Amino acid sequence: MTWLTWRQYRLQGLIAALVLAAFATVMLVTGFQMAAQWHTLLAGCAASGTCGTLRQGGGAPLGGVLGHDFAILSMLAPVLFGMLVGAPLIAHEFEARTSDFAWAQSVTRTRWLAVKVGWVLLAAAIWGGVIAALVTWWSGPRNAAFADAFQVNYFDQQGLAPVAYSVFATALGIAAGAVLRRTLPAIAIVIGGFLGMRLWISQDLRMHFMTPVTTYYGVAANFNPPAGSITVGGGLIDKAGQLVTGPLGNVMIDGVPSTSLPAACQRLIPASASGPGGPSNATVNAVLGCLQKAGYRQFLSDQPMSRYWAFQGIETGIYLAVAAALIAVTFYAVRRKD
């Protein structure tokens, strides 16, 4: 079965290897160029003592356009593998009626499916792993300069998660093909299901993997979370710990409608503050001082950069668990009696 699987997918394997080779060439060439640029910038700022403010590559973009484009395109690599390899794996067997011949041999359906699915999922993991390793290495100078590896899209390009994305997309294609028994509908399921899953987790679920770190501080103070952290929420709370909210009014004090503030603090706001110029700095400072005396505080909730690898592990586990469930559906669909 292993030899037969190789014979069936040797062309796809060759194409995948060529694509990986081209991708690796671009990332390595542009990556070495960006690394050299970064080391030059570090040497320059070390001599001038300005490394603490080095954020934008010394005022110039860090890295070339081609490398950035390929790093972004890498996020489509998992769905590409799922479409071209996962979706036809079983659906094409049904469409070509070769499944009738394959299942009439001494090899059972379970063994036939286990070998084919096992090798294809391994190939998907290697495909995603190689691409993720290249992008992670390429992004090293950018991560050091901007500390943005935890941000949406950058998080999705690096680390362990892209490997799980690739396995998930391939498993989704295999399961869709087994259930629908048609390649084109299975490809559509891969595209829609993969994008939907990615958007749901990255936009709604990811920032709730772990309880955010919440910091409380005075209403007149400023607080900046550690570099690379992601802000989840924040605002103003009263002395009872209740979030201060309300309909937007004509006057906003530090992002809070004046109508939601204590009456004593509202009286400090002159009528002129509702004009186009808004409240003056003196008015804002007076209101903030009033809120401070009334026991009001600000808070900020964030996910610190130190949780990056924990989040990578959690997201990888979610995608692999869903992929395992999809493969279970595949075995059920193939083993059932027609």
Order of alpha helices (4+ residues) and beta strands (2+ residues): alpha-alpha-alpha-alpha-alpha-alpha-alpha-alpha-alpha-alpha-beta-beta-beta-beta-alpha-alpha-beta-alpha
